[in-house]
Amino acid sequence: MSCPTCLTNHTMINCELLSQNVALMQLLHIRKIDIVQNTQCKICNSLPSITSCTHCTRLACVNCLESHRQEVIQEVTREIGDLEKQSENIKLGLGDSTDNFRYHCDETFQAANKRVDEMQKYLKVINERLCQKIQEFHDRRQTDLAQSVNRLHTEIQTIDKFVDDTRHLLRDVNVQTELLLRVKQQCLEPRKRLLVLAKDLIEFTPTIQFNPSTFQIGDELAGSLVLDRPLNAPNSVATAAGDGKLASIVSTRTGKMEIIGQEGSGKLEFKGPAGLTVNGDGHLVIVEVENNRLQILTCNFNHVRTIIGFREPRDVVFSRDKRYLITDNHKLIILDENFRKVDVIGSNKSGRTRNTFNRPTGITIDEQDEVIICDTHNDRLVIFSKDYKWNRDFTTGPESSPRYVCSYNDTLYVTCAGTGCIITLTKQGEVLQMIPDSSLDLRIDAPRTIRCVRDLLFVVSSHAKSIFVFTIDGEYRGELRHEMFNRPVGILFVDDSLYVTDTEKHSIFHFSGILQ
């Protein structure tokens, strides 16, 4: 048989073995020709349809099929154009990434150098101030020292003359024994005088000592590099600064900071400093938990005295009748102004009954001279009258673990470690408010000492290494931070200065001029 198309001859045994007409089969498969007599195009309604359109699935004629095909071509063209633009943008970004990173590195390098220059200038100022203070000390004491030396020289010359006269008398062979006995008796007075002169020499000789503070120069002070999130990221976390109202009250730029002390048990050394107060002489009284003592310093950090004999003191307050009240172990210790023991309430064993405690911590005195104590492990506040008699107690809630308390306008503000917040109560134990409000999504992590200054609440967040600031109505105003805080616990405002005890750094931070 010969093919009618190509005229090729084929020898066939069976008609089923005939070759297929590939072109015709493909046309039938692709087009799915289904010519239906008297069926119009569902798009133009004028020409007869030949198949269904793959674009809109309706019966269509040749012209409508081609029109829809052009629409598909345009859509694909637009998609290809968008892909091409995105690809070009990524190529530009990849090309500039190295230059941009280098630019940010240079910028960071300049900022680091600027910080180092500022530190060098600050160190130079500190050196000049120290030298000036030493010179002023020398100038003040030089005149007194010269007068003391002249007086001592005069008395020494008198004694030396007595010794020379006595030696001359001994060389006289005719001297009588009675005279020698009188001279022997007269020697007792110069000997006594020499002892007095030696003591005066020590007392009148001025001494000066430099006590270095724990001043570290490292990444912690100079700043740190942060590369764990994209530069200029919109969601990068920043330190809360509050609003302009806080800035008008607190100003760290106008003051200065110094760190006093280091770990130890000597003078101006600390172990676990916690609560602190100021006494009638204007001296700082600092509780040291791990040293089991009180250390008294002047506000200029000169050591006054050390009081020992405690088991685990936590907080201290100085009353108007000149009494020191110290929470220690499971008791309240009352000392007079000379640190002599007046009374002890409680014992070394815990309890929940009247006049017993279970790990009391914070203590304060309100406007009516009532004493309020945080009985921490009993989850309650205990109130004593101004003559230190048990008055009443009330709970702060299960597992609230009250730590420190302050009083303002007959309202108690209590930091509770168990709930991570401040509870405000009346003097009768009625709960008024929780600070911060739950809508703020804010938690005070390990709250400790709380103080009320100028209608603001300052509360230490020990784990956050920060001091949160709220209004007395609970409005959040911001935080006070310092890069060298480790575990702040106690705070105290004296005039325009802020003192912060740090239990892990075993030091005291002093910020002067912080309150405008």
C-alpha positions in Angstrom: 0.0 0.0 0.0 1.3 3.5 -0.7 0.8 6.5 1.6 -1.5 9.1 0.1 0.6 11.9 1.6 4.3 10.8 1.0 3.6 8.0 -1.6 5.8 5.6 0.4 5.0 2.0 -0.3 4.3 -0.2 2.7 3.9 -4.0 2.9 1.2 -4.8 5.4 0.2 -8.2 6.8 -2.6 -6.9 9.0 -4.5 -3.6 8.8 -4.0 -3.0 12.4 -0.3 -2.6 11.8 -0.8 0.5 9.6 1.2 3.5 10.8 -0.7 6.3 12.5 -1.1 9.7 10.9 0.9 11.6 13.6 0.0 15.0 12.3 -3.7 14.3 12.3 -3.6 12.6 15.7 -1.7 15.6 17.3 -4.2 18.0 15.8 -7.1 16.0 17.2 -5.4 15.8 20.6 -4.3 19.4 21.0 -7.3 21.2 19.5 -9.9 18.6 20.7 -11.8 19.5 17.6 -15.5 19.1 18.4 -17.2 20.8 15.5 -20.9 21.0 16.4 -23.3 22.1 13.7 -25.3 25.2 14.4 -23.2 26.1 17.6 -22.2 29.8 17.9 -19.2 31.4 19.7 -20.2 32.1 23.3 -17.9 35.2 23.3 -18.8 37.1 20.1 -22.1 35.3 19.3 -21.4 35.7 15.5 -19.0 33.1 14.3 -19.3 29.3 14.8 -17.3 27.9 17.6 -14.6 25.3 16.9 -13.6 24.4 20.5 -13.6 25.6 24.1 -11.3 28.4 25.2 -8.7 27.3 27.7 -8.6 30.9 29.0 -12.3 31.2 30.0 -13.6 27.6 29.3 -16.4 28.9 27.0 -17.0 27.7 23.3 -15.1 30.1 21.1 -14.3 30.8 17.5 -10.8 31.2 16.0 -10.8 35.0 16.4 -11.8 34.9 20.1 -9.3 32.1 20.8 -6.5 34.3 19.3 -7.7 37.4 21.3 -7.6 35.5 24.5 -4.2 34.1 23.6 -2.9 37.6 23.3 -4.2 38.5 26.7 -2.3 35.5 28.2 0.8 36.6 26.4 0.5 40.1 28.0 0.0 38.7 31.5 3.0 36.5 31.1 5.0 39.5 29.8 4.0 41.6 32.9 5.0 38.8 35.3 8.3 38.4 33.5 8.9 42.2 33.8 8.1 42.2 37.5 10.5 39.3 38.1 13.2 41.1 36.1 12.8 44.3 38.2 12.9 42.3 41.5 16.0 40.5 40.3 17.7 43.8 39.4 16.9 45.2 42.8 18.4 42.2 44.6 21.5 42.5 42.4 21.9 46.2 43.4 21.4 45.3 47.0 24.0 42.5 46.9 26.4 44.9 45.1 26.0 47.6 47.8 26.0 45.2 50.9 29.8 45.2 51.3 30.1 49.0 51.0 27.2 49.5 53.4 28.6 47.2 56.0 32.0 48.8 55.7 30.4 52.2 56.1 28.6 51.1 59.3 31.9 49.6 60.6 33.7 52.9 60.0 30.8 54.7 61.7 31.0 52.3 64.7 34.8 52.6 64.8 34.5 56.4 65.0 31.9 56.2 67.8 34.1 53.8 69.8 37.1 56.2 69.4 35.0 59.1 70.5 33.9 57.2 73.6 37.6 56.4 74.4 38.5 60.0 74.0 35.7 61.1 76.4 36.9 58.5 78.9 40.5 59.8 78.7 39.3 63.4 79.2 37.2 62.2 82.2 40.2 60.4 83.7 42.3 63.5 83.2 39.7 65.5 85.1 39.6 63.0 87.9 43.4 63.1 88.1 43.4 66.9 88.3 40.7 66.9 91.0 42.6 64.3 93.1 45.8 66.3 92.8 44.0 69.5 93.7 42.4 67.9 96.8 45.8 66.5 97.9 47.3 70.0 97.5 44.5 71.6 99.4 45.0 69.1 102.2 48.7 69.8 102.3 48.1 73.6 102.4 45.6 73.3 105.2 47.8 71.2 107.4 51.2 72.6 106.6 50.8 75.6 109.0 49.4 73.4 111.8 52.2 70.9 111.2 54.9 73.7 111.4 53.5 75.0 114.7 53.4 71.5 116.2 56.9 70.8 115.0 58.2 74.1 116.5 56.6 73.3 119.8 58.0 69.8 119.9 61.5 71.1 119.1 61.3 73.6 121.9 60.4 70.9 124.4 63.0 68.5 123.1 65.7 71.3 123.4 64.6 71.8 127.1 65.0 68.1 127.8 68.3 68.0 125.9 69.6 70.9 128.1 68.5 69.0 131.2 70.5 65.9 130.0 73.6 68.0 129.3 73.5 69.7 132.7 73.0 66.4 134.4 76.0 64.8 132.6 78.1 67.9 133.6 77.1 67.4 137.2 78.0 63.7 137.1 81.5 64.6 136.0 81.9 66.8 139.2 83.7 64.6 141.7 82.7 66.8 144.6 78.9 66.6 144.0 77.0 65.5 147.0 74.8 62.4 147.1 71.8 64.3 148.2 72.0 66.4 145.0 72.3 63.3 142.8 69.2 61.8 144.4 67.3 65.0 143.7 68.5 64.9 140.0 67.4 61.3 139.8 64.0 62.2 141.0 63.9 65.1 138.4 64.6 62.6 135.6 61.1 61.1 136.0 59.4 64.2 134.7 61.3 64.4 131.4 60.7 60.7 130.8 56.9 61.1 131.2 57.1 64.2 129.0 58.9 62.2 126.3 56.0 59.6 126.2 53.6 62.5 125.8 55.7 64.1 123.1 55.9 60.7 121.2 52.1 60.5 121.4 51.6 64.1 120.3 54.0 63.5 117.4 51.8 60.7 116.1 48.5 62.7 116.6 49.7 65.9 115.2 51.3 64.3 112.1 48.8 64.6 109.3 48.1 61.5 107.3 46.3 61.1 103.9 45.2 57.9 102.2 43.8 57.1 98.8 41.0 54.6 98.7 40.5 53.5 95.1 37.0 52.8 93.9 36.0 49.8 91.8 36.5 51.6 88.5 36.7 49.2 85.5 37.8 50.2 82.1 36.5 47.6 79.6 33.7 46.8 77.2 31.2 47.2 80.1 32.1 50.9 80.4 33.2 51.8 76.9 30.2 50.2 75.2 29.6 47.0 73.3 29.0 45.9 69.7 25.7 44.3 68.8 25.6 42.3 65.6 22.8 39.8 66.4 20.1 41.9 64.6 20.2 43.9 61.3 21.5 47.4 61.5 18.7 50.0 61.6 16.1 47.2 62.2 12.7 48.8 62.8 12.0 46.3 65.6 15.3 46.6 67.5 14.9 46.9 71.2 15.8 50.3 72.8 16.1 51.3 76.5 12.8 52.8 77.7 13.4 56.5 78.3 9.9 57.5 79.3 8.4 60.8 78.3 9.6 64.4 78.7 8.2 64.6 82.3 10.8 62.2 83.6 13.6 64.1 81.8 12.5 67.3 83.6 13.0 65.6 87.0 16.0 63.3 86.5 19.2 64.4 84.8 22.3 62.2 84.7 24.2 64.5 82.3 24.5 67.3 84.8 25.9 65.1 87.6 28.7 62.6 88.1 29.0 59.0 89.2 31.5 57.3 91.4 31.7 53.7 92.7 32.9 53.2 96.3 34.2 50.0 97.8 35.1 46.5 96.8 34.5 43.0 98.1 36.0 42.5 101.6 35.5 42.9 105.3 37.6 46.0 106.0 36.8 49.7 106.0 35.1 50.9 102.8 34.8 47.2 101.8 31.4 45.4 101.5 29.9 42.0 101.2 26.2 42.0 100.1 25.3 45.6 100.9 21.5 45.9 100.9 19.3 48.4 102.8 20.7 51.9 103.8 19.5 55.0 105.5 20.9 58.3 106.8 21.1 59.2 110.5 20.8 62.4 112.5 24.4 63.3 111.8 23.9 63.0 108.0 26.0 59.8 107.9 25.1 56.8 105.7 24.2 53.6 107.6 24.6 50.6 105.3 23.5 47.1 106.0 25.9 44.3 104.9 24.1 40.9 104.7 27.1 38.7 104.2 29.4 40.6 106.6 26.6 40.6 109.3 27.3 44.2 110.2 26.4 47.9 109.8 29.0 50.3 108.3 28.6 54.0 109.0 30.2 56.4 106.5 30.0 60.1 105.9 28.3 61.2 102.7 31.8 61.8 101.3 32.7 58.2 102.1 34.9 58.6 105.1 34.7 55.6 107.4 33.1 56.5 110.8 32.6 53.2 112.6 31.4 49.6 112.1 28.7 47.8 114.2 28.9 44.0 114.4 26.9 41.4 116.2 24.1 40.6 113.7 23.1 37.3 112.1 21.6 38.4 108.7 20.6 42.1 108.6 18.5 43.2 105.7 17.3 46.7 106.2 17.7 49.7 108.5 15.8 52.9 109.3 16.5 55.8 111.7 13.5 57.1 113.6 12.7 60.6 114.8 13.4 59.6 118.4 17.0 58.7 117.3 16.6 54.9 117.2 18.0 52.5 114.7 15.6 49.8 113.7 17.2 46.8 111.9 15.4 43.7 110.5 17.7 40.8 111.2 17.0 37.0 110.7 13.6 36.5 112.4 13.6 39.6 114.6 13.5 43.4 114.9 16.5 44.9 116.7 16.2 48.4 118.2 19.4 50.4 119.0 19.8 53.8 120.5 21.8 56.6 118.8 25.0 55.3 120.2 24.2 51.8 118.9 23.4 50.4 122.3 20.8 47.7 122.3 17.4 48.9 123.5 15.1 46.0 122.6 14.7 42.9 120.5 11.3 41.8 119.1 11.3 38.2 117.9 14.0 35.6 118.1 16.3 33.4 116.0 13.3 31.1 115.3 10.6 31.8 112.8 7.0 32.3 113.8 3.7 33.8 112.7 2.2 34.7 116.0 2.3 38.1 117.7 5.8 39.5 118.1 7.3 36.8 115.8 8.6 37.0 112.2 9.7 34.8 109.4 12.5 36.5 107.4 11.5 40.1 107.7 13.1 42.3 105.1 12.0 45.9 104.4 11.2 48.4 107.1 9.9 52.0 107.1 8.3 54.7 109.3 5.2 56.5 108.2 4.0 60.0 108.9 2.4 59.0 112.2 5.7 57.4 113.4 4.2 53.9 113.0 6.7 51.2 112.1 5.8 49.0 109.1 7.8 45.8 108.5 7.6 43.4 105.5 7.3 39.9 107.1 8.4 38.3 103.9 8.0 34.6 104.3 4.7 35.1 106.2 3.3 37.1 103.2 2.2 39.9 105.5 2.9 43.5 106.8 3.3 44.0 110.5 2.7 47.5 112.0 4.1 48.7 115.4 3.1 51.8 117.2 5.6 54.6 117.7 6.5 53.2 121.1 7.4 49.9 119.3 4.4 47.9 120.6 2.7 45.3 118.3 -0.4 47.0 116.8 -1.8 44.9 113.9 -0.9 42.8 110.8 -2.5 41.9 107.5 -1.7 39.7 104.6 -0.5 40.9 101.2 -1.7 37.8 99.4 -0.6 34.2 99.1 2.9 33.8 97.9 3.3 37.5 97.4 6.6 37.6 99.3 6.6 41.3 100.3 10.2 42.7 100.3 10.3 46.5 100.8 7.7 49.2 101.7 7.3 53.0 101.7 4.5 55.2 102.9 3.0 58.3 101.2 -0.2 60.1 102.3 -1.4 57.2 104.4 -0.9 54.8 101.5 1.5 51.9 101.6 3.5 50.9 98.5 4.9 47.3 98.8 7.2 45.5 96.4 6.2 41.9 96.1 8.8 39.5 94.6 6.2 36.7 94.2 4.0 38.8 91.8 6.7 41.0 90.3 4.7 44.2 91.0 3.9 46.9 93.6 0.8 46.5 95.7 -0.8 49.7 97.1 -2.8 49.3 100.3 -4.5 51.3 103.0 -3.2 51.3 106.6 -6.0 48.8 107.3 -4.8 46.3 104.6 -7.3 47.1 101.8 -5.7 46.6 98.4 -6.1 49.7 96.2 -4.1 49.1 93.1 -1.4 46.9 91.4 1.5 48.7 89.7 2.2 48.4 86.9 -1.3 47.9 85.4 -1.7 44.6 83.5 -2.5 46.4 80.3 1.1 47.7 80.1 2.6 44.2 79.6 5.3 45.2 82.1 6.8 43.2 84.9 9.2 44.3 87.6 11.7 41.4 87.7 12.8 40.8 91.4 11.5 44.1 92.9 13.4 45.4 95.9 13.7 48.8 97.6 11.0 51.4 96.9 11.2 55.1 97.6 8.8 58.0 97.0 10.5 61.3 96.0 8.7 64.3 94.5 5.4 62.4 93.9 7.3 59.7 92.0 7.9 56.1 93.0 11.4 54.7 92.4 11.6 50.9 92.6 14.6 48.7 92.1 14.3 45.8 89.6 17.2 43.7 90.7 17.3 41.2 87.9 16.6 43.9 85.2 19.5 45.9 86.6 17.3 49.0 86.5 15.3 51.4 88.6 11.7 51.7 87.4 9.9 55.1 87.8 6.1 55.5 88.3 3.9 58.2 89.5 2.0 57.6 92.7 -1.0 56.8 90.6 0.8 54.0 88.8 1.6 55.7 85.5 4.9 54.4 84.0 7.5 57.1 83.4 10.6 55.2 82.4 13.7 53.6 83.9 17.1 54.7 85.3 19.9 52.4 84.2 23.6 52.2 84.4 25.9 49.9 82.4 27.8 48.8 85.5 24.9 47.7 87.6 25.1 44.0 88.6 22.4 43.4 91.2 21.1 46.7 92.6 19.0 46.3 95.8 18.9 49.5 98.0 18.4 53.1 97.0 18.5 56.3 99.0 18.0 59.9 98.0 19.9 62.5 100.0 19.5 66.1 98.8 20.3 65.9 95.1 22.3 62.6 95.3 21.3 59.0 94.7 23.0 56.1 96.5 22.6 52.6 95.2 23.8 49.4 96.9 24.8 46.5 94.6 25.0 43.1 96.3 26.9 41.3 93.6 29.4 44.2 92.9 29.8 44.6 96.6 29.9 48.4 96.1 27.9 51.6 96.4 27.1 53.7 93.4 26.9 57.5 94.1 25.2 59.7 91.5 25.5 63.4 92.5 23.3 66.1 90.9 20.8 63.6 89.7 17.7 65.5 90.8 17.3 69.0 89.4 
